[in-house]
Amino acid sequence: MAPLPFDPNDPPARPPSACADYLMWSMAYRLHRDHRSSADGFCVTCVPGQFSPCIGRYLAVRGFLTSRNLPDLLPASERL
Ligand SMILES: [Zn+2]
């Protein structure tokens, strides 16, 4: 599988220049930030106690990839 064009654990807040949909990237970034992992491995937003990566995180990474027209590059760590 090809490497992702960004770090899925620390994506840039600003859409990359190759981004085809800046709004989708920005929404995915906000979703990614909101569903970050706490120190004990749980999502800080999903309650009660959802392990990270949660569905919000999964959707955020899908959003990043779709905004770059790369929906098939979803890493195994972000698959449900
Ligand atoms: Zn979550």
PDB file of the backbone (N, CA, C, O) and the ligand in Angstrom, with CONECT records:
HET     ZN  A 101       1
ATOM      1  N   MET A   1       0.844  -1.179   0.000  1.00  0.00           N
ATOM      2  CA  MET A   1       0.000   0.000   0.000  1.00  0.00           C
ATOM      3  C   MET A   1       0.886   1.238   0.000  1.00  0.00           C
ATOM      4  O   MET A   1       1.903   1.278   0.692  1.00  0.00           O
ATOM      5  N   ALA A   2       0.511   2.221  -0.755  1.00  0.00           N
ATOM      6  CA  ALA A   2       1.270   3.469  -0.839  1.00  0.00           C
ATOM      7  C   ALA A   2       1.192   4.222   0.484  1.00  0.00           C
ATOM      8  O   ALA A   2       0.175   4.168   1.175  1.00  0.00           O
ATOM      9  N   PRO A   3       2.276   4.930   0.837  1.00  0.00           N
ATOM     10  CA  PRO A   3       2.231   5.721   2.078  1.00  0.00           C
ATOM     11  C   PRO A   3       1.234   6.865   1.940  1.00  0.00           C
ATOM     12  O   PRO A   3       0.978   7.370   0.847  1.00  0.00           O
ATOM     13  N   LEU A   4       0.689   7.250   3.072  1.00  0.00           N
ATOM     14  CA  LEU A   4      -0.246   8.372   3.057  1.00  0.00           C
ATOM     15  C   LEU A   4       0.511   9.674   2.804  1.00  0.00           C
ATOM     16  O   LEU A   4       1.672   9.797   3.194  1.00  0.00           O
ATOM     17  N   PRO A   5      -0.120  10.629   2.167  1.00  0.00           N
ATOM     18  CA  PRO A   5       0.549  11.913   1.905  1.00  0.00           C
ATOM     19  C   PRO A   5       0.533  12.841   3.126  1.00  0.00           C
ATOM     20  O   PRO A   5       0.865  14.021   3.011  1.00  0.00           O
ATOM     21  N   PHE A   6       0.149  12.313   4.293  1.00  0.00           N
ATOM     22  CA  PHE A   6       0.161  13.087   5.538  1.00  0.00           C
ATOM     23  C   PHE A   6       0.226  12.098   6.697  1.00  0.00           C
ATOM     24  O   PHE A   6      -0.048  10.910   6.525  1.00  0.00           O
ATOM     25  N   ASP A   7       0.588  12.591   7.869  1.00  0.00           N
ATOM     26  CA  ASP A   7       0.629  11.747   9.054  1.00  0.00           C
ATOM     27  C   ASP A   7      -0.791  11.645   9.626  1.00  0.00           C
ATOM     28  O   ASP A   7      -1.329  12.656  10.080  1.00  0.00           O
ATOM     29  N   PRO A   8      -1.414  10.459   9.621  1.00  0.00           N
ATOM     30  CA  PRO A   8      -2.791  10.357  10.109  1.00  0.00           C
ATOM     31  C   PRO A   8      -2.908  10.633  11.609  1.00  0.00           C
ATOM     32  O   PRO A   8      -4.009  10.879  12.103  1.00  0.00           O
ATOM     33  N   ASN A   9      -1.802  10.596  12.335  1.00  0.00           N
ATOM     34  CA  ASN A   9      -1.840  10.915  13.765  1.00  0.00           C
ATOM     35  C   ASN A   9      -1.636  12.404  14.032  1.00  0.00           C
ATOM     36  O   ASN A   9      -1.943  12.889  15.121  1.00  0.00           O
ATOM     37  N   ASP A  10      -1.125  13.120  13.048  1.00  0.00           N
ATOM     38  CA  ASP A  10      -0.868  14.549  13.217  1.00  0.00           C
ATOM     39  C   ASP A  10      -1.014  15.269  11.879  1.00  0.00           C
ATOM     40  O   ASP A  10      -0.038  15.802  11.350  1.00  0.00           O
ATOM     41  N   PRO A  11      -2.224  15.285  11.334  1.00  0.00           N
ATOM     42  CA  PRO A  11      -2.413  15.932  10.029  1.00  0.00           C
ATOM     43  C   PRO A  11      -2.283  17.446  10.158  1.00  0.00           C
ATOM     44  O   PRO A  11      -2.561  18.003  11.219  1.00  0.00           O
ATOM     45  N   PRO A  12      -1.864  18.113   9.089  1.00  0.00           N
ATOM     46  CA  PRO A  12      -1.747  19.581   9.148  1.00  0.00           C
ATOM     47  C   PRO A  12      -3.131  20.236   9.189  1.00  0.00           C
ATOM     48  O   PRO A  12      -4.073  19.759   8.556  1.00  0.00           O
ATOM     49  N   ALA A  13      -3.239  21.326   9.935  1.00  0.00           N
ATOM     50  CA  ALA A  13      -4.514  22.049  10.025  1.00  0.00           C
ATOM     51  C   ALA A  13      -4.871  22.704   8.700  1.00  0.00           C
ATOM     52  O   ALA A  13      -6.038  22.749   8.311  1.00  0.00           O
ATOM     53  N   ARG A  14      -3.866  23.205   8.020  1.00  0.00           N
ATOM     54  CA  ARG A  14      -4.109  23.851   6.722  1.00  0.00           C
ATOM     55  C   ARG A  14      -4.165  22.793   5.635  1.00  0.00           C
ATOM     56  O   ARG A  14      -3.320  21.898   5.601  1.00  0.00           O
ATOM     57  N   PRO A  15      -5.131  22.877   4.760  1.00  0.00           N
ATOM     58  CA  PRO A  15      -5.203  21.903   3.666  1.00  0.00           C
ATOM     59  C   PRO A  15      -3.947  21.951   2.813  1.00  0.00           C
ATOM     60  O   PRO A  15      -3.475  23.041   2.488  1.00  0.00           O
ATOM     61  N   PRO A  16      -3.394  20.808   2.442  1.00  0.00           N
ATOM     62  CA  PRO A  16      -2.216  20.789   1.570  1.00  0.00           C
ATOM     63  C   PRO A  16      -2.564  21.354   0.192  1.00  0.00           C
ATOM     64  O   PRO A  16      -3.730  21.384  -0.203  1.00  0.00           O
ATOM     65  N   SER A  17      -1.558  21.791  -0.515  1.00  0.00           N
ATOM     66  CA  SER A  17      -1.802  22.411  -1.825  1.00  0.00           C
ATOM     67  C   SER A  17      -2.458  21.448  -2.809  1.00  0.00           C
ATOM     68  O   SER A  17      -3.169  21.880  -3.716  1.00  0.00           O
ATOM     69  N   ALA A  18      -2.226  20.139  -2.637  1.00  0.00           N
ATOM     70  CA  ALA A  18      -2.818  19.154  -3.540  1.00  0.00           C
ATOM     71  C   ALA A  18      -4.260  18.817  -3.167  1.00  0.00           C
ATOM     72  O   ALA A  18      -4.881  17.963  -3.798  1.00  0.00           O
ATOM     73  N   CYS A  19      -4.779  19.469  -2.168  1.00  0.00           N
ATOM     74  CA  CYS A  19      -6.133  19.186  -1.703  1.00  0.00           C
ATOM     75  C   CYS A  19      -7.159  19.668  -2.734  1.00  0.00           C
ATOM     76  O   CYS A  19      -7.080  20.795  -3.223  1.00  0.00           O
ATOM     77  N   ALA A  20      -8.113  18.805  -3.053  1.00  0.00           N
ATOM     78  CA  ALA A  20      -9.142  19.161  -4.032  1.00  0.00           C
ATOM     79  C   ALA A  20     -10.353  19.803  -3.370  1.00  0.00           C
ATOM     80  O   ALA A  20     -11.131  20.482  -4.040  1.00  0.00           O
ATOM     81  N   ASP A  21     -10.526  19.601  -2.074  1.00  0.00           N
ATOM     82  CA  ASP A  21     -11.710  20.112  -1.379  1.00  0.00           C
ATOM     83  C   ASP A  21     -11.274  20.657  -0.016  1.00  0.00           C
ATOM     84  O   ASP A  21     -11.200  19.913   0.962  1.00  0.00           O
ATOM     85  N   TYR A  22     -10.988  21.955   0.038  1.00  0.00           N
ATOM     86  CA  TYR A  22     -10.480  22.567   1.278  1.00  0.00           C
ATOM     87  C   TYR A  22     -11.491  22.507   2.412  1.00  0.00           C
ATOM     88  O   TYR A  22     -11.115  22.326   3.570  1.00  0.00           O
ATOM     89  N   LEU A  23     -12.759  22.657   2.091  1.00  0.00           N
ATOM     90  CA  LEU A  23     -13.784  22.607   3.140  1.00  0.00           C
ATOM     91  C   LEU A  23     -13.832  21.214   3.776  1.00  0.00           C
ATOM     92  O   LEU A  23     -13.930  21.087   4.997  1.00  0.00           O
ATOM     93  N   MET A  24     -13.762  20.180   2.947  1.00  0.00           N
ATOM     94  CA  MET A  24     -13.787  18.822   3.489  1.00  0.00           C
ATOM     95  C   MET A  24     -12.557  18.577   4.365  1.00  0.00           C
ATOM     96  O   MET A  24     -12.672  17.966   5.427  1.00  0.00           O
ATOM     97  N   TRP A  25     -11.396  19.041   3.937  1.00  0.00           N
ATOM     98  CA  TRP A  25     -10.185  18.877   4.752  1.00  0.00           C
ATOM     99  C   TRP A  25     -10.365  19.575   6.103  1.00  0.00           C
ATOM    100  O   TRP A  25     -10.041  19.007   7.146  1.00  0.00           O
ATOM    101  N   SER A  26     -10.874  20.791   6.081  1.00  0.00           N
ATOM    102  CA  SER A  26     -11.042  21.555   7.321  1.00  0.00           C
ATOM    103  C   SER A  26     -12.035  20.877   8.261  1.00  0.00           C
ATOM    104  O   SER A  26     -11.809  20.825   9.470  1.00  0.00           O
ATOM    105  N   MET A  27     -13.118  20.363   7.720  1.00  0.00           N
ATOM    106  CA  MET A  27     -14.096  19.651   8.552  1.00  0.00           C
ATOM    107  C   MET A  27     -13.494  18.361   9.108  1.00  0.00           C
ATOM    108  O   MET A  27     -13.727  18.009  10.265  1.00  0.00           O
ATOM    109  N   ALA A  28     -12.722  17.662   8.281  1.00  0.00           N
ATOM    110  CA  ALA A  28     -12.072  16.432   8.735  1.00  0.00           C
ATOM    111  C   ALA A  28     -11.059  16.744   9.831  1.00  0.00           C
ATOM    112  O   ALA A  28     -10.919  15.976  10.783  1.00  0.00           O
ATOM    113  N   TYR A  29     -10.357  17.857   9.705  1.00  0.00           N
ATOM    114  CA  TYR A  29      -9.377  18.236  10.721  1.00  0.00           C
ATOM    115  C   TYR A  29     -10.065  18.500  12.065  1.00  0.00           C
ATOM    116  O   TYR A  29      -9.593  18.065  13.115  1.00  0.00           O
ATOM    117  N   ARG A  30     -11.165  19.204  12.010  1.00  0.00           N
ATOM    118  CA  ARG A  30     -11.916  19.478  13.253  1.00  0.00           C
ATOM    119  C   ARG A  30     -12.433  18.176  13.874  1.00  0.00           C
ATOM    120  O   ARG A  30     -12.353  17.991  15.089  1.00  0.00           O
ATOM    121  N   LEU A  31     -12.954  17.289  13.052  1.00  0.00           N
ATOM    122  CA  LEU A  31     -13.439  16.000  13.547  1.00  0.00           C
ATOM    123  C   LEU A  31     -12.288  15.199  14.153  1.00  0.00           C
ATOM    124  O   LEU A  31     -12.435  14.588  15.211  1.00  0.00           O
ATOM    125  N   HIS A  32     -11.144  15.209  13.470  1.00  0.00           N
ATOM    126  CA  HIS A  32      -9.957  14.496  13.951  1.00  0.00           C
ATOM    127  C   HIS A  32      -9.514  15.039  15.305  1.00  0.00           C
ATOM    128  O   HIS A  32      -9.204  14.275  16.219  1.00  0.00           O
ATOM    129  N   ARG A  33      -9.486  16.356  15.424  1.00  0.00           N
ATOM    130  CA  ARG A  33      -9.085  17.002  16.679  1.00  0.00           C
ATOM    131  C   ARG A  33     -10.074  16.660  17.807  1.00  0.00           C
ATOM    132  O   ARG A  33      -9.668  16.372  18.934  1.00  0.00           O
ATOM    133  N   ASP A  34     -11.357  16.696  17.490  1.00  0.00           N
ATOM    134  CA  ASP A  34     -12.366  16.423  18.511  1.00  0.00           C
ATOM    135  C   ASP A  34     -12.342  14.967  18.981  1.00  0.00           C
ATOM    136  O   ASP A  34     -12.734  14.681  20.113  1.00  0.00           O
ATOM    137  N   HIS A  35     -11.892  14.054  18.138  1.00  0.00           N
ATOM    138  CA  HIS A  35     -11.896  12.628  18.485  1.00  0.00           C
ATOM    139  C   HIS A  35     -10.473  12.105  18.695  1.00  0.00           C
ATOM    140  O   HIS A  35     -10.157  10.971  18.336  1.00  0.00           O
ATOM    141  N   ARG A  36      -9.636  12.938  19.273  1.00  0.00           N
ATOM    142  CA  ARG A  36      -8.260  12.511  19.587  1.00  0.00           C
ATOM    143  C   ARG A  36      -8.285  11.537  20.765  1.00  0.00           C
ATOM    144  O   ARG A  36      -9.262  11.445  21.508  1.00  0.00           O
ATOM    145  N   SER A  37      -7.178  10.820  20.905  1.00  0.00           N
ATOM    146  CA  SER A  37      -7.046   9.831  21.965  1.00  0.00           C
ATOM    147  C   SER A  37      -6.541  10.488  23.249  1.00  0.00           C
ATOM    148  O   SER A  37      -5.679  11.366  23.218  1.00  0.00           O
ATOM    149  N   SER A  38      -7.089  10.048  24.365  1.00  0.00           N
ATOM    150  CA  SER A  38      -6.580  10.496  25.662  1.00  0.00           C
ATOM    151  C   SER A  38      -5.360   9.645  26.026  1.00  0.00           C
ATOM    152  O   SER A  38      -5.023   8.703  25.309  1.00  0.00           O
ATOM    153  N   ALA A  39      -4.706   9.974  27.128  1.00  0.00           N
ATOM    154  CA  ALA A  39      -3.511   9.240  27.550  1.00  0.00           C
ATOM    155  C   ALA A  39      -3.812   7.775  27.841  1.00  0.00           C
ATOM    156  O   ALA A  39      -2.926   6.929  27.722  1.00  0.00           O
ATOM    157  N   ASP A  40      -5.042   7.466  28.219  1.00  0.00           N
ATOM    158  CA  ASP A  40      -5.394   6.079  28.530  1.00  0.00           C
ATOM    159  C   ASP A  40      -6.001   5.334  27.342  1.00  0.00           C
ATOM    160  O   ASP A  40      -6.501   4.221  27.503  1.00  0.00           O
ATOM    161  N   GLY A  41      -5.962   5.941  26.138  1.00  0.00           N
ATOM    162  CA  GLY A  41      -6.371   5.238  24.935  1.00  0.00           C
ATOM    163  C   GLY A  41      -7.841   5.352  24.575  1.00  0.00           C
ATOM    164  O   GLY A  41      -8.308   4.667  23.665  1.00  0.00           O
ATOM    165  N   PHE A  42      -8.580   6.213  25.277  1.00  0.00           N
ATOM    166  CA  PHE A  42      -9.990   6.405  24.960  1.00  0.00           C
ATOM    167  C   PHE A  42     -10.169   7.712  24.198  1.00  0.00           C
ATOM    168  O   PHE A  42      -9.382   8.647  24.346  1.00  0.00           O
ATOM    169  N   CYS A  43     -11.220   7.760  23.376  1.00  0.00           N
ATOM    170  CA  CYS A  43     -11.566   8.994  22.684  1.00  0.00           C
ATOM    171  C   CYS A  43     -12.010  10.020  23.730  1.00  0.00           C
ATOM    172  O   CYS A  43     -12.733   9.684  24.668  1.00  0.00           O
ATOM    173  N   VAL A  44     -11.571  11.276  23.562  1.00  0.00           N
ATOM    174  CA  VAL A  44     -11.933  12.313  24.530  1.00  0.00           C
ATOM    175  C   VAL A  44     -13.354  12.828  24.320  1.00  0.00           C
ATOM    176  O   VAL A  44     -13.894  13.519  25.184  1.00  0.00           O
ATOM    177  N   THR A  45     -13.961  12.504  23.193  1.00  0.00           N
ATOM    178  CA  THR A  45     -15.309  12.995  22.890  1.00  0.00           C
ATOM    179  C   THR A  45     -16.378  11.926  23.056  1.00  0.00           C
ATOM    180  O   THR A  45     -17.425  12.185  23.648  1.00  0.00           O
ATOM    181  N   CYS A  46     -16.131  10.745  22.546  1.00  0.00           N
ATOM    182  CA  CYS A  46     -17.138   9.685  22.596  1.00  0.00           C
ATOM    183  C   CYS A  46     -17.303   9.185  24.029  1.00  0.00           C
ATOM    184  O   CYS A  46     -16.328   8.851  24.703  1.00  0.00           O
ATOM    185  N   VAL A  47     -18.503   9.142  24.461  1.00  0.00           N
ATOM    186  CA  VAL A  47     -18.820   8.618  25.787  1.00  0.00           C
ATOM    187  C   VAL A  47     -19.967   7.635  25.652  1.00  0.00           C
ATOM    188  O   VAL A  47     -20.811   7.811  24.773  1.00  0.00           O
ATOM    189  N   PRO A  48     -20.032   6.641  26.459  1.00  0.00           N
ATOM    190  CA  PRO A  48     -19.050   6.297  27.479  1.00  0.00           C
ATOM    191  C   PRO A  48     -17.897   5.501  26.892  1.00  0.00           C
ATOM    192  O   PRO A  48     -18.100   4.643  26.033  1.00  0.00           O
ATOM    193  N   GLY A  49     -16.720   5.778  27.343  1.00  0.00           N
ATOM    194  CA  GLY A  49     -15.480   5.087  27.063  1.00  0.00           C
ATOM    195  C   GLY A  49     -15.350   4.327  25.760  1.00  0.00           C
ATOM    196  O   GLY A  49     -15.399   3.097  25.747  1.00  0.00           O
ATOM    197  N   GLN A  50     -15.185   5.050  24.663  1.00  0.00           N
ATOM    198  CA  GLN A  50     -14.949   4.417  23.360  1.00  0.00           C
ATOM    199  C   GLN A  50     -13.452   4.407  23.114  1.00  0.00           C
ATOM    200  O   GLN A  50     -12.803   5.451  23.182  1.00  0.00           O
ATOM    201  N   PHE A  51     -12.891   3.223  22.826  1.00  0.00           N
ATOM    202  CA  PHE A  51     -11.472   3.154  22.515  1.00  0.00           C
ATOM    203  C   PHE A  51     -11.165   3.955  21.255  1.00  0.00           C
ATOM    204  O   PHE A  51     -12.002   4.077  20.361  1.00  0.00           O
ATOM    205  N   SER A  52      -9.964   4.493  21.198  1.00  0.00           N
ATOM    206  CA  SER A  52      -9.498   5.218  20.028  1.00  0.00           C
ATOM    207  C   SER A  52      -8.639   4.283  19.174  1.00  0.00           C
ATOM    208  O   SER A  52      -7.836   3.538  19.737  1.00  0.00           O
ATOM    209  N   PRO A  53      -8.767   4.285  17.857  1.00  0.00           N
ATOM    210  CA  PRO A  53      -9.574   5.200  17.071  1.00  0.00           C
ATOM    211  C   PRO A  53     -11.057   4.811  17.089  1.00  0.00           C
ATOM    212  O   PRO A  53     -11.417   3.640  16.970  1.00  0.00           O
ATOM    213  N   CYS A  54     -11.885   5.817  17.240  1.00  0.00           N
ATOM    214  CA  CYS A  54     -13.335   5.640  17.264  1.00  0.00           C
ATOM    215  C   CYS A  54     -13.891   5.912  15.862  1.00  0.00           C
ATOM    216  O   CYS A  54     -13.134   6.173  14.926  1.00  0.00           O
ATOM    217  N   ILE A  55     -15.195   5.850  15.731  1.00  0.00           N
ATOM    218  CA  ILE A  55     -15.811   6.089  14.416  1.00  0.00           C
ATOM    219  C   ILE A  55     -15.564   7.518  13.944  1.00  0.00           C
ATOM    220  O   ILE A  55     -15.426   7.751  12.743  1.00  0.00           O
ATOM    221  N   GLY A  56     -15.506   8.479  14.868  1.00  0.00           N
ATOM    222  CA  GLY A  56     -15.231   9.863  14.485  1.00  0.00           C
ATOM    223  C   GLY A  56     -13.852  10.010  13.875  1.00  0.00           C
ATOM    224  O   GLY A  56     -13.667  10.711  12.880  1.00  0.00           O
ATOM    225  N   ARG A  57     -12.894   9.344  14.479  1.00  0.00           N
ATOM    226  CA  ARG A  57     -11.522   9.376  13.966  1.00  0.00           C
ATOM    227  C   ARG A  57     -11.442   8.712  12.601  1.00  0.00           C
ATOM    228  O   ARG A  57     -10.784   9.217  11.691  1.00  0.00           O
ATOM    229  N   TYR A  58     -12.114   7.581  12.467  1.00  0.00           N
ATOM    230  CA  TYR A  58     -12.160   6.871  11.200  1.00  0.00           C
ATOM    231  C   TYR A  58     -12.734   7.769  10.100  1.00  0.00           C
ATOM    232  O   TYR A  58     -12.181   7.849   9.003  1.00  0.00           O
ATOM    233  N   LEU A  59     -13.839   8.436  10.403  1.00  0.00           N
ATOM    234  CA  LEU A  59     -14.467   9.313   9.417  1.00  0.00           C
ATOM    235  C   LEU A  59     -13.578  10.508   9.076  1.00  0.00           C
ATOM    236  O   LEU A  59     -13.566  10.966   7.934  1.00  0.00           O
ATOM    237  N   ALA A  60     -12.839  11.012  10.053  1.00  0.00           N
ATOM    238  CA  ALA A  60     -11.930  12.122   9.795  1.00  0.00           C
ATOM    239  C   ALA A  60     -10.856  11.721   8.796  1.00  0.00           C
ATOM    240  O   ALA A  60     -10.582  12.458   7.849  1.00  0.00           O
ATOM    241  N   VAL A  61     -10.252  10.568   8.998  1.00  0.00           N
ATOM    242  CA  VAL A  61      -9.199  10.127   8.071  1.00  0.00           C
ATOM    243  C   VAL A  61      -9.791   9.877   6.688  1.00  0.00           C
ATOM    244  O   VAL A  61      -9.160  10.183   5.677  1.00  0.00           O
ATOM    245  N   ARG A  62     -10.993   9.327   6.642  1.00  0.00           N
ATOM    246  CA  ARG A  62     -11.664   9.156   5.348  1.00  0.00           C
ATOM    247  C   ARG A  62     -11.863  10.515   4.676  1.00  0.00           C
ATOM    248  O   ARG A  62     -11.685  10.651   3.466  1.00  0.00           O
ATOM    249  N   GLY A  63     -12.232  11.511   5.471  1.00  0.00           N
ATOM    250  CA  GLY A  63     -12.427  12.856   4.934  1.00  0.00           C
ATOM    251  C   GLY A  63     -11.136  13.441   4.368  1.00  0.00           C
ATOM    252  O   GLY A  63     -11.142  14.044   3.294  1.00  0.00           O
ATOM    253  N   PHE A  64     -10.017  13.261   5.097  1.00  0.00           N
ATOM    254  CA  PHE A  64      -8.725  13.745   4.585  1.00  0.00           C
ATOM    255  C   PHE A  64      -8.428  13.113   3.233  1.00  0.00           C
ATOM    256  O   PHE A  64      -8.059  13.799   2.279  1.00  0.00           O
ATOM    257  N   LEU A  65      -8.591  11.811   3.164  1.00  0.00           N
ATOM    258  CA  LEU A  65      -8.258  11.103   1.931  1.00  0.00           C
ATOM    259  C   LEU A  65      -9.200  11.474   0.788  1.00  0.00           C
ATOM    260  O   LEU A  65      -8.764  11.641  -0.350  1.00  0.00           O
ATOM    261  N   THR A  66     -10.468  11.602   1.088  1.00  0.00           N
ATOM    262  CA  THR A  66     -11.427  11.966   0.044  1.00  0.00           C
ATOM    263  C   THR A  66     -11.161  13.380  -0.456  1.00  0.00           C
ATOM    264  O   THR A  66     -11.296  13.649  -1.650  1.00  0.00           O
ATOM    265  N   SER A  67     -10.783  14.287   0.447  1.00  0.00           N
ATOM    266  CA  SER A  67     -10.491  15.659   0.021  1.00  0.00           C
ATOM    267  C   SER A  67      -9.264  15.714  -0.878  1.00  0.00           C
ATOM    268  O   SER A  67      -9.089  16.666  -1.638  1.00  0.00           O
ATOM    269  N   ARG A  68      -8.413  14.691  -0.793  1.00  0.00           N
ATOM    270  CA  ARG A  68      -7.232  14.607  -1.664  1.00  0.00           C
ATOM    271  C   ARG A  68      -7.466  13.691  -2.864  1.00  0.00           C
ATOM    272  O   ARG A  68      -6.540  13.428  -3.632  1.00  0.00           O
ATOM    273  N   ASN A  69      -8.695  13.205  -3.029  1.00  0.00           N
ATOM    274  CA  ASN A  69      -9.039  12.258  -4.095  1.00  0.00           C
ATOM    275  C   ASN A  69      -8.244  10.964  -3.965  1.00  0.00           C
ATOM    276  O   ASN A  69      -7.818  10.384  -4.964  1.00  0.00           O
ATOM    277  N   LEU A  70      -8.047  10.512  -2.712  1.00  0.00           N
ATOM    278  CA  LEU A  70      -7.299   9.285  -2.439  1.00  0.00           C
ATOM    279  C   LEU A  70      -8.093   8.368  -1.503  1.00  0.00           C
ATOM    280  O   LEU A  70      -7.537   7.903  -0.508  1.00  0.00           O
ATOM    281  N   PRO A  71      -9.360   8.093  -1.779  1.00  0.00           N
ATOM    282  CA  PRO A  71     -10.172   7.344  -0.809  1.00  0.00           C
ATOM    283  C   PRO A  71      -9.729   5.911  -0.592  1.00  0.00           C
ATOM    284  O   PRO A  71     -10.163   5.289   0.378  1.00  0.00           O
ATOM    285  N   ASP A  72      -8.879   5.354  -1.455  1.00  0.00           N
ATOM    286  CA  ASP A  72      -8.481   3.945  -1.313  1.00  0.00           C
ATOM    287  C   ASP A  72      -7.231   3.760  -0.464  1.00  0.00           C
ATOM    288  O   ASP A  72      -6.781   2.626  -0.304  1.00  0.00           O
ATOM    289  N   LEU A  73      -6.652   4.820   0.085  1.00  0.00           N
ATOM    290  CA  LEU A  73      -5.409   4.710   0.850  1.00  0.00           C
ATOM    291  C   LEU A  73      -5.629   4.611   2.352  1.00  0.00           C
ATOM    292  O   LEU A  73      -4.685   4.859   3.103  1.00  0.00           O
ATOM    293  N   LEU A  74      -6.788   4.273   2.823  1.00  0.00           N
ATOM    294  CA  LEU A  74      -7.067   4.215   4.246  1.00  0.00           C
ATOM    295  C   LEU A  74      -6.130   3.209   4.924  1.00  0.00           C
ATOM    296  O   LEU A  74      -6.132   2.029   4.572  1.00  0.00           O
ATOM    297  N   PRO A  75      -5.323   3.670   5.904  1.00  0.00           N
ATOM    298  CA  PRO A  75      -4.396   2.752   6.573  1.00  0.00           C
ATOM    299  C   PRO A  75      -5.140   1.721   7.424  1.00  0.00           C
ATOM    300  O   PRO A  75      -6.245   1.977   7.903  1.00  0.00           O
ATOM    301  N   ALA A  76      -4.520   0.560   7.603  1.00  0.00           N
ATOM    302  CA  ALA A  76      -5.146  -0.524   8.362  1.00  0.00           C
ATOM    303  C   ALA A  76      -5.505  -0.080   9.776  1.00  0.00           C
ATOM    304  O   ALA A  76      -6.507  -0.528  10.333  1.00  0.00           O
ATOM    305  N   SER A  77      -4.679   0.811  10.365  1.00  0.00           N
ATOM    306  CA  SER A  77      -4.936   1.255  11.734  1.00  0.00           C
ATOM    307  C   SER A  77      -6.201   2.094  11.840  1.00  0.00           C
ATOM    308  O   SER A  77      -6.713   2.294  12.942  1.00  0.00           O
ATOM    309  N   GLU A  78      -6.713   2.586  10.727  1.00  0.00           N
ATOM    310  CA  GLU A  78      -7.908   3.433  10.749  1.00  0.00           C
ATOM    311  C   GLU A  78      -9.125   2.720  10.199  1.00  0.00           C
ATOM    312  O   GLU A  78     -10.175   3.336  10.018  1.00  0.00           O
ATOM    313  N   ARG A  79      -8.998   1.429   9.930  1.00  0.00           N
ATOM    314  CA  ARG A  79     -10.146   0.674   9.417  1.00  0.00           C
ATOM    315  C   ARG A  79     -10.956   0.102  10.555  1.00  0.00           C
ATOM    316  O   ARG A  79     -10.418  -0.258  11.602  1.00  0.00           O
ATOM    317  N   LEU A  80     -12.250   0.024  10.341  1.00  0.00           N
ATOM    318  CA  LEU A  80     -13.128  -0.557  11.363  1.00  0.00           C
ATOM    319  C   LEU A  80     -13.216  -2.050  11.174  1.00  0.00           C
ATOM    320  O   LEU A  80     -13.908  -2.728  11.934  1.00  0.00           O
TER     321      LEU A  80
HETATM  322 ZN    ZN A 101     -14.602   9.602  19.253  1.00  0.00          ZN2+
END
